[in-house]
Amino acid sequence: MEEELKQQFDEMGVEPADPVLGRCAELAITYNIHDATEFVEQWMAFSLSHLHGEDPAIENLGDFERKVLQLRKDKAGSKPTTQRPKSYAPSDVQETSSLATYGVMEDDPMIDDYFSESAVDSSVLHTPKAKKDVGRTSNLKGGVLFSPASYTPQSAKRKAGLETPSNSVAGKPGDIVDTFGHPKLVAGSSWQSQMEHTVPVTQKLLHNDAPLTIANFGYMNDLLTDRCHNLRVRFNQTGPALVDKKLGQAGAAECIWYPQDRQVLQSAGGLHAVGMIHSEDDGPLDAYSAFMVVIDDDVEDEMDPTLTLNFSRVKSASIFPGQVVLAKGFIPRGKTFMVEEIHTERKLTPATPLQIDRELQFVVASGPFTDSTDLFYEPLHDLLKYIKDHRPDVLVLTGPFLDADHKMVGELAETFDTFFEKMIAGIMEAVGSHTAVLMVTSQKDAMALSVYPTPPPTLRRNYPNLYMLPDPSLVDLDGITLGVTSTYVVDHLLSHEFAVNAGERMHRAINHLFHQGSFYPLYPPADEDMAYDSQLALKYAQLKQLPNVLILPSDQRHFVRLVNDCLVINPGRVADKKGGTFARFLVAPSVPGKPANMFNSVACQVQRI
C-alpha cells in the first residue's frame, strides 16, 4: 500500500517522507480505503480547502483523519440499509442506461424493435421510438447526438448484446478530484455562466498572417535537407537564449559552438558547450546513449559536430532527444564531454496580463469520447448534459473524436467524414448558441489528415459559434490567451527523457515546452506512427510567448499545475475505464488597484463524468 500511495502522491507532485507514507497507509487500512488513488484524492481535496495546499505531515494527518475519514465512517455507519445496485430488467425500469438516449435499450424487446426496421438511411438521424413503459427519455433536445445506426446492422446487434464491462471506478459522477485557486473563489462560484455574452475568438498561431488550414499547406515533401535546416533554425533560436540567461551576452565567447580545434578541446579545462541532444538509437535516452551535436554556420559541413556525453559527474539533469542545451564540463580526451552541469532554461516571455471585465466560464474535455468496445458515445452524452445544465461561455474539446485505432471503426456503414458531421450536429444542437465551441482534432482521428501539426477538417455545414482549430493552437478569448494541443506531448517527453534529481516530473515536462519554445520539442518524435513535418512545425508549432492557460491532454492522470504563472490543465479523458473526467475553470475580473495573479483570478476543478 505504501508503494501505491507514494506513486499517487508523486503524480500529484507531492513527496512525503517515509514516516508520513507509513501513517497514510495505516489510515487507509483502518478506514477501509483500498484504492490509493481515492485516498490521495481525498487528501488533496482536504489540503486545498483547509491547509492551502500543504503537503501531508504527521501533524495535519490527524486533522485529516478527524474531519474527513472519521466523518465519512460515521456517515456510512448511520445508513440503515445498504443500497443495492439498480437493475435494468424490463419489469423494474426506474432508470435506464444512457443507451436510452439513442432510443436503444439493453433488453431484448427493444433491441428486436431496433433491428426490425426494414431499411436504414445512414444520411439522416435514426431514432427508434421507445416503448411506453420506458420511464426515461433523452434530456437533450432532439433525442440523439448522432445515430448508432451508422454501424452496419450485424455489428450493432452484436455490440448491443454485450454486457456492460464491470470496471473498477474510483468515486462517483460529480466528484471533484482536483482543485486549484483561492478557496473563496472556488467556493463562491456556481460554475454557471451569469449572462449571455459572445466571446470573440482570435487565432494567434499564424504564418504569413494566416492559421494552418487544409487550403494553405502542403505536406509529404519534408526532405532530409529541409529537416536539417529546420533543426538548425531551432538551434539558432534557442541556443543564444540559453547562453544569455546563464552567462550573459559576454559569456557567448566562452562557449563551444563547434569543435573547430581538436587540440584546444583536448586541453581545455572547463568549457560551456551549446548543442542539441540526440540518442544513438533514436529511442529513449539513458546515461550511455546520449550525445550532443554542436553547430556553427561558419564551419565546413564535413567536420564532425558530435560530442559523446558522460554524466558520471552530473548532480542534476533532465534531457530528451531534440532538446537544445547549454552544458558545462570539460573534455579529457577525444570527443567525450564530461558533463558537470546542464542548463536548459532561458528568459521566458511572460503571458499577457489577464484583461477581462466580467467572469468567464470554461469547460475543457479530451477524447476519446466513447468506450473502447462501442461507438455509442455515452460519456459524451453525459458531458453534454452537464454543458446544457451549466451553459459555460466556452467549451474546449480535443480529439480523438473518432479514433482510427478503435476496434469498431472499420465496421461503420458510412464515411468517416459523414459520421463526424453527425457528431458535430448533435454536439451543437445540445450546446445551443450561447457557448463558443472550440474543437481541436487529433492526427489520430480517422477523418483527419495524419500529419503534425494537424489542420482542422473542413465541414459541409457552418455553425456561428463553432471554431475548428488546428493542433496545436493559440487563441485569444476576450483577453485570455489559451494554448491547446491534442497531442500527448507530456507522455512523449516523460517516456524519452533522461532525468537525474530533476524535480517533479510533470512540472519539468511542462517547463521543457516553455524553455524550448515549442508545442512539440522532441526530435525525432517519440511516437513512431506520428507523421511529424518539420517545416509545418517551424511555422505552426512554436510557443514564443507563454499563454495564460495551457491545455495538455495526456495518458497521465489528470492534473492542474501553475508553471511560470501559466495554468496548465490535463482534464483527463472523457471515456476512461477508471472513470472519465473533464475540467472546468473560471477567470474572474481583476480587482481595480490590485495586481492580477492566477491564484486569485482563476479557479479550476477536475470533475468526474
C-alpha positions in Angstrom: 0.0 0.0 0.0 2.8 2.4 0.8 4.3 2.0 -2.6 1.0 2.7 -4.3 0.5 5.8 -2.2 4.0 7.0 -3.0 3.3 6.6 -6.7 0.0 8.5 -6.5 1.5 11.3 -4.4 4.3 11.6 -6.9 1.9 12.1 -9.7 0.4 15.0 -7.8 3.8 16.5 -7.2 4.0 15.6 -3.5 6.9 13.7 -2.0 6.0 12.8 1.6 8.6 11.3 4.0 8.6 7.6 4.8 7.0 8.0 8.2 4.2 10.0 6.6 3.7 7.4 4.0 3.5 4.8 6.7 0.9 6.8 8.6 -1.1 7.3 5.4 -1.1 3.5 4.7 -2.2 2.9 8.3 -5.1 5.3 7.9 -6.1 3.8 4.6 -6.2 0.3 6.1 -8.0 1.5 9.2 -10.8 3.2 7.3 -11.1 0.5 4.6 -9.8 2.6 1.7 -8.2 0.0 -0.6 -7.6 2.3 -3.6 -4.5 4.5 -3.2 -5.9 6.9 -5.8 -9.0 7.5 -3.7 -7.0 8.2 -0.5 -4.7 10.7 -2.3 -7.6 12.5 -3.9 -9.4 12.9 -0.5 -6.2 14.2 1.0 -5.6 16.7 -1.9 -9.2 18.0 -1.6 -8.8 18.4 2.2 -5.4 20.1 1.8 -6.5 22.6 -0.8 -9.7 23.5 1.2 -8.2 23.6 4.7 -4.4 23.8 4.5 -3.8 26.0 1.4 -2.2 23.0 -0.4 0.2 21.9 2.3 2.0 18.5 1.9 0.9 15.7 4.3 2.7 15.6 7.6 2.2 13.6 10.8 0.6 16.6 12.5 -2.0 17.5 9.8 -2.9 13.9 9.1 -4.6 13.9 12.5 -6.9 16.7 11.3 -7.5 14.9 8.1 -8.5 11.7 10.0 -10.9 13.6 12.2 -12.5 15.9 9.7 -12.7 13.6 6.7 -12.1 9.9 7.4 -13.9 9.6 10.7 -16.7 11.7 9.5 -17.1 9.6 6.4 -17.1 6.5 8.6 -19.8 7.9 10.9 -22.0 8.8 7.9 -21.6 5.3 6.4 -22.5 3.7 9.8 -25.7 5.8 10.1 -27.3 4.4 7.0 -30.0 1.9 7.9 -29.6 -0.2 4.8 -27.1 -0.8 2.1 -28.3 0.4 -1.3 -28.3 -2.3 -3.9 -27.2 -1.8 -7.4 -30.0 -0.8 -9.7 -31.4 -3.4 -12.0 -32.3 -2.7 -15.6 -34.7 -5.6 -16.1 -37.8 -4.7 -18.1 -40.0 -5.3 -15.0 -38.3 -2.6 -13.0 -37.2 0.2 -15.3 -36.7 3.1 -12.9 -33.7 4.4 -14.7 -32.3 3.1 -18.0 -28.8 3.1 -19.2 -27.7 6.0 -21.3 -28.3 3.9 -24.4 -31.9 5.0 -24.0 -30.7 8.4 -25.1 -30.3 7.0 -28.6 -33.6 5.0 -28.5 -31.7 1.7 -27.7 -32.5 -0.3 -24.6 -30.4 -3.2 -23.2 -33.4 -5.6 -23.0 -34.2 -7.9 -25.9 -37.6 -6.5 -26.9 -36.2 -3.1 -27.6 -33.2 -4.5 -29.5 -35.6 -6.5 -31.6 -37.6 -3.4 -32.4 -34.4 -1.6 -33.3 -33.4 -4.1 -35.8 -36.9 -4.7 -37.2 -36.6 -1.6 -39.4 -36.7 -2.6 -43.0 -34.2 -0.1 -44.2 -31.7 2.3 -42.6 -30.8 5.6 -44.3 -27.4 6.5 -42.9 -27.6 10.0 -44.1 -30.3 11.0 -41.6 -30.6 10.6 -37.8 -32.5 7.4 -37.0 -34.3 7.4 -33.6 -36.4 4.3 -33.0 -39.4 5.0 -30.8 -39.2 3.8 -27.2 -42.0 1.7 -25.7 -44.4 3.4 -23.4 -43.2 1.5 -20.4 -39.8 3.1 -20.7 -39.6 5.7 -17.9 -36.8 7.9 -19.3 -36.3 9.8 -22.5 -33.4 11.9 -23.7 -32.5 15.0 -21.7 -31.1 16.6 -24.9 -33.2 18.4 -27.4 -33.7 16.2 -30.4 -33.1 13.0 -28.5 -29.9 11.9 -30.1 -26.3 13.1 -30.8 -26.0 11.0 -33.9 -27.3 7.7 -34.9 -25.9 4.4 -33.7 -27.5 3.1 -36.9 -24.3 4.2 -38.5 -23.0 0.8 -37.6 -23.5 -2.0 -40.0 -26.6 -3.8 -38.6 -24.7 -7.0 -37.9 -22.1 -5.2 -35.9 -24.6 -3.1 -33.9 -26.6 -6.1 -33.0 -23.5 -7.9 -31.7 -22.4 -4.9 -29.7 -25.8 -4.3 -28.2 -25.9 -7.9 -27.0 -22.7 -7.5 -25.0 -22.9 -6.9 -21.2 -21.5 -3.7 -19.9 -18.0 -4.4 -18.7 -17.6 -4.1 -14.9 -14.7 -1.6 -14.5 -13.4 -0.5 -11.1 -14.3 3.2 -11.0 -12.9 5.2 -8.1 -15.5 7.7 -7.0 -18.9 8.6 -8.5 -20.1 11.1 -11.1 -19.9 14.6 -10.0 -17.0 14.1 -7.6 -14.3 16.8 -7.6 -10.9 15.1 -7.8 -8.6 18.1 -8.3 -8.9 21.8 -7.4 -6.8 25.0 -8.0 -7.4 28.6 -6.9 -8.2 30.7 -3.9 -10.7 28.8 -1.6 -13.1 31.8 -1.6 -13.1 32.0 -5.4 -13.7 28.3 -5.7 -16.4 28.2 -3.0 -18.2 31.3 -4.3 -18.7 30.1 -7.9 -21.9 28.5 -9.1 -20.0 27.2 -12.2 -22.7 28.6 -14.4 -22.5 31.5 -16.8 -24.2 34.5 -15.4 -25.2 36.2 -18.6 -25.2 35.5 -22.3 -22.1 37.0 -23.9 -20.4 36.4 -27.2 -16.8 35.5 -26.7 -14.6 36.7 -29.6 -12.1 34.0 -30.7 -8.9 35.1 -32.5 -6.2 32.6 -33.6 -2.6 33.8 -32.7 -0.5 30.9 -34.1 -0.1 32.3 -37.6 2.4 32.1 -40.5 2.2 34.9 -43.0 -0.8 36.2 -41.0 -2.8 33.0 -41.6 -3.6 30.0 -39.4 -3.0 26.4 -40.5 -5.8 25.1 -42.8 -6.1 22.5 -45.4 -6.2 25.2 -48.0 -2.9 26.8 -47.3 -0.5 24.0 -46.6 1.3 21.1 -48.3 2.9 18.1 -46.8 4.7 14.8 -47.7 7.6 16.9 -49.1 9.7 17.2 -45.9 13.1 16.5 -47.4 16.1 15.4 -45.3 18.0 18.6 -46.1 14.9 20.7 -45.1 14.7 18.8 -41.8 18.4 19.5 -41.1 17.9 23.2 -41.9 14.8 23.4 -39.7 16.7 21.8 -36.8 19.4 24.4 -37.2 16.9 27.2 -37.1 15.6 25.9 -33.9 19.1 25.6 -32.5 19.9 29.2 -33.5 16.7 30.4 -31.9 17.2 28.6 -28.5 20.9 28.3 -28.1 21.8 32.0 -27.8 18.8 32.5 -25.4 20.2 29.8 -23.1 23.6 31.4 -23.1 22.2 34.8 -22.5 20.2 33.6 -19.4 23.1 31.7 -17.8 26.3 33.7 -18.9 25.0 37.0 -20.3 25.9 38.3 -23.7 29.6 38.4 -22.9 29.6 34.7 -22.0 29.0 33.6 -25.6 32.7 33.9 -26.2 33.3 31.1 -23.6 31.1 28.6 -25.4 31.9 26.0 -27.9 29.6 26.3 -30.8 31.6 23.8 -32.9 34.8 21.8 -32.2 37.0 23.7 -34.6 40.3 22.9 -33.0 40.6 19.3 -31.6 43.8 20.2 -29.7 42.1 23.1 -27.9 39.2 20.8 -27.0 41.5 18.1 -25.6 43.4 20.6 -23.4 40.5 22.7 -22.3 40.0 22.6 -18.5 36.4 23.8 -18.3 34.0 24.7 -21.1 30.4 25.6 -21.9 29.1 23.9 -25.0 25.8 24.6 -26.7 24.2 21.8 -28.7 21.2 19.6 -29.5 20.7 16.3 -27.6 20.3 13.1 -29.6 20.1 9.4 -28.9 22.3 6.8 -30.5 19.4 4.6 -31.3 16.7 7.3 -31.8 14.9 5.9 -28.7 14.6 6.8 -25.1 17.7 8.4 -23.5 19.8 6.9 -20.8 23.2 7.8 -19.3 25.1 5.9 -22.1 23.1 6.7 -25.3 23.1 10.5 -25.3 25.3 12.6 -27.5 25.3 16.3 -28.4 25.5 18.0 -31.8 27.1 21.4 -31.7 26.6 23.6 -34.8 28.2 26.7 -36.3 27.1 28.1 -39.7 30.7 29.3 -40.3 32.3 25.9 -40.2 32.5 23.4 -43.0 30.0 20.6 -43.0 32.5 17.8 -43.2 33.8 18.4 -39.7 32.3 16.0 -37.1 30.0 18.1 -34.9 29.2 15.4 -32.2 30.3 15.1 -28.6 29.6 12.0 -26.6 28.2 12.9 -23.2 29.4 11.4 -19.9 27.1 12.0 -16.9 29.2 10.5 -14.2 29.9 13.9 -12.6 26.4 15.5 -13.0 24.3 16.1 -10.0 21.0 17.1 -11.7 19.9 16.8 -15.3 16.8 16.4 -17.5 17.3 16.0 -21.2 15.4 14.5 -24.1 16.1 14.0 -27.9 15.9 17.2 -29.9 16.5 19.5 -26.9 18.9 22.4 -27.2 21.0 22.7 -24.0 23.9 24.5 -22.5 26.4 22.0 -21.0 29.2 22.9 -18.6 32.1 20.5 -18.2 35.5 19.5 -19.8 36.9 17.2 -22.4 39.6 14.9 -21.0 40.3 13.3 -24.4 38.9 12.6 -27.8 35.3 13.6 -28.3 33.9 12.8 -24.8 32.4 15.7 -22.9 32.4 15.2 -19.1 29.2 16.9 -18.1 29.2 18.8 -14.8 26.1 20.9 -15.3 23.2 21.0 -17.8 21.3 24.3 -18.3 18.0 24.2 -20.1 16.3 27.4 -19.0 16.1 30.7 -20.9 14.3 34.0 -20.2 10.7 33.5 -21.0 8.3 36.0 -22.5 5.5 36.1 -19.8 1.9 35.8 -20.7 -0.1 39.0 -21.4 -1.8 40.0 -18.1 -5.5 38.9 -17.8 -7.7 41.7 -19.2 -11.4 40.8 -18.8 -14.2 42.9 -17.4 -16.6 40.0 -16.4 -16.3 36.4 -15.2 -15.9 33.8 -18.0 -16.7 30.1 -17.5 -14.8 27.4 -19.4 -15.3 23.6 -19.7 -12.4 21.5 -21.2 -12.8 17.9 -22.2 -10.4 15.5 -24.0 -11.1 12.4 -26.1 -11.7 9.6 -26.5 -15.4 10.3 -26.1 -16.7 6.7 -26.4 -15.8 3.4 -24.8 -13.3 1.1 -26.5 -16.0 -1.5 -27.1 -18.6 0.6 -28.9 -19.4 3.8 -30.8 -22.5 4.8 -28.7 -20.6 7.8 -27.1 -22.4 7.5 -23.8 -19.7 9.5 -21.9 -20.1 12.3 -24.5 -23.8 12.3 -23.8 -23.1 12.8 -20.0 -20.7 15.6 -20.7 -23.3 17.4 -23.0 -25.9 17.1 -20.3 -23.6 18.9 -17.9 -23.0 21.6 -20.6 -26.7 22.1 -21.2 -27.3 22.5 -17.4 -24.4 24.9 -16.7 -24.1 26.8 -20.0 -20.4 27.8 -19.9 -19.1 30.6 -22.1 -16.5 28.4 -23.8 -16.4 24.7 -24.4 -13.0 23.3 -25.5 -13.0 19.7 -26.9 -9.8 18.0 -28.0 -9.6 14.8 -30.1 -9.5 12.0 -30.9 -13.2 12.1 -31.7 -13.2 9.0 -33.9 -10.0 7.2 -33.2 -8.6 5.4 -36.2 -7.4 2.6 -34.0 -10.8 2.0 -32.4 -11.8 -1.7 -32.9 -15.2 -0.7 -34.3 -14.2 2.0 -36.8 -13.8 -0.4 -39.6 -17.5 -1.5 -39.3 -19.1 1.9 -40.0 -21.6 1.9 -42.7 -20.8 5.4 -43.8 -17.7 7.6 -44.4 -15.7 8.9 -41.5 -16.5 12.5 -42.6 -20.2 11.8 -42.5 -20.0 10.2 -39.1 -18.0 13.2 -37.8 -20.5 15.6 -39.3 -23.3 13.9 -37.5 -21.4 14.1 -34.2 -20.8 17.8 -34.7 -24.5 18.4 -35.5 -25.5 16.5 -32.3 -23.0 18.4 -30.2 -24.0 21.8 -31.5 -27.7 21.1 -31.1 -27.2 20.1 -27.4 -24.9 23.1 -26.7 -27.0 25.7 -28.3 -25.9 29.2 -29.5 -24.8 30.6 -26.1 -21.5 28.7 -25.8 -18.5 29.1 -28.0 -17.2 25.7 -29.0 -13.5 25.2 -29.8 -12.7 21.8 -31.3 -9.1 20.6 -31.8 -9.0 17.4 -33.8 -6.1 14.9 -33.5 -3.9 13.2 -36.1 -5.3 10.0 -34.5 -8.8 10.9 -35.8 -9.9 8.7 -38.7 -11.2 11.7 -40.6 -8.2 13.9 -40.0 -5.0 14.3 -42.1 -2.3 12.2 -40.4 0.3 14.8 -40.1 1.6 17.0 -37.2 0.9 19.9 -37.0 -2.7 18.9 -37.9 -5.1 21.2 -39.9 -8.7 21.1 -38.9 -11.1 19.1 -41.1 -13.5 21.0 -43.4 -17.2 20.8 -42.6 -20.0 21.0 -45.1 -22.2 23.0 -42.6 -21.1 26.1 -40.7 -22.1 27.0 -37.2 -21.7 30.6 -36.0 -20.3 29.5 -32.5 -18.1 26.6 -33.7 -14.4 27.1 -34.2 -12.5 24.2 -35.8 -8.8 24.7 -34.7 -5.5 23.1 -35.8 -3.4 21.1 -33.5 -1.7 22.9 -31.8 -3.5 26.2 -31.4 -3.0 29.5 -29.6 -6.1 31.7 -29.3 -7.2 34.9 -27.7 -10.6 34.7 -25.9 -11.7 38.1 -24.9 -8.4 39.0 -23.2 -7.4 35.4 -22.2 -4.6 33.6 -24.2 -5.3 29.9 -24.4 -2.9 27.3 -25.7 -4.2 23.9 -26.6 -3.0 20.7 -28.2 -4.5 17.2 -28.7 -1.1 15.5 -28.9 0.1 13.7 -25.8 3.4 15.6 -25.7 3.8 15.2 -21.9 3.7 11.4 -22.3 6.3 11.6 -25.1 8.7 13.7 -23.1 8.5 11.6 -20.0 9.0 8.3 -21.9 12.1 9.5 -23.7 13.8 11.8 -21.2 16.9 11.0 -19.1 16.4 12.6 -15.7 18.6 12.7 -12.5 17.4 14.6 -9.5 15.4 16.9 -11.7 12.3 17.6 -9.5 8.7 16.7 -10.0 8.3 15.1 -13.5 5.1 16.8 -14.6 6.4 20.3 -13.7 9.7 19.7 -15.6 7.9 18.3 -18.7 5.8 21.4 -18.9 8.8 23.6 -18.5 10.5 21.8 -21.4 7.8 23.2 -23.7 8.2 26.7 -22.4 12.0 26.8 -22.5 12.3 25.1 -25.9 9.7 27.4 -27.3 7.7 24.6 -28.9 4.5 22.7 -28.5 6.5 19.6 -29.6 10.2 20.0 -28.9 11.2 16.3 -29.4 13.1 15.1 -32.4 12.6 12.5 -33.8 9.1 12.1 -32.5 8.6 9.6 -29.6 5.6 8.0 -31.4 6.8 6.0 -34.4 3.4 6.5 -36.1 3.5 10.2 -35.8 3.9 11.9 -39.2 6.0 14.9 -38.0 6.5 17.6 -40.6 9.4 19.8 -39.5 8.5 22.6 -41.9 5.0 22.9 -40.6 6.2 22.6 -37.0 8.6 25.5 -37.6 5.6 27.6 -38.8 2.7 26.4 -36.7 4.0 24.8 -33.5 6.2 27.4 -31.9 5.5 28.7 -28.4 7.2 32.1 -28.3 5.1 33.6 -25.5 3.5 31.9 -22.5 -0.3 31.6 -22.6 -2.4 32.3 -19.6 -3.9 28.8 -19.8 -2.4 25.7 -21.5 -4.4 22.6 -22.2 -2.2 19.5 -22.3 -4.2 16.2 -22.6 -2.3 13.1 -21.6 -2.5 9.5 -20.7 -1.1 10.6 -17.3 -3.5 11.1 -14.5 -5.5 14.4 -14.7 -3.6 17.3 -13.2 -3.7 21.1 -12.7 -0.4 22.9 -12.3 0.7 26.5 -12.1 4.0 26.7 -14.0 5.7 30.1 -14.6 2.4 31.8 -13.9 0.6 29.7 -16.6 -2.3 27.5 -15.5 -1.7 24.1 -17.1 -4.6 21.6 -17.2 -4.8 17.9 -18.2 -8.5 17.3 -17.9 -8.2 13.5 -18.2 -10.2 11.5 -20.7 -14.0 11.7 -21.0 -14.1 7.9 -21.7 -11.9 6.0 -19.3 -12.2 2.6 -17.7 -11.4 4.1 -14.3 -14.0 6.8 -14.7 -13.9 9.7 -17.1 -13.2 13.3 -16.1 -13.3 16.8 -17.5 -12.1 20.2 -16.3 -13.9 23.4 -15.6 -12.3 26.7 -14.8 -13.4 30.3 -14.4 -11.5 33.6 -14.8 -12.6 36.4 -12.6 -12.1 40.1 -13.5 -9.2 41.8 -11.6 -9.9 43.9 -8.7 -9.1 47.6 -9.5 -5.9 48.7 -8.0 -4.6 45.3 -7.2 -2.2 43.3 -9.5 -3.8 40.3 -11.1 -2.3 36.8 -10.3 -3.5 33.4 -11.4 -4.2 32.1 -7.9 -6.6 34.9 -7.0 -8.1 35.3 -10.5 -8.6 31.7 -11.7 -10.3 28.7 -10.2 -10.2 25.3 -11.7 -11.7 21.9 -10.8 -11.5 18.5 -12.4 -14.8 16.6 -12.1 -15.8 13.0 -12.8 -18.3 12.4 -15.6 
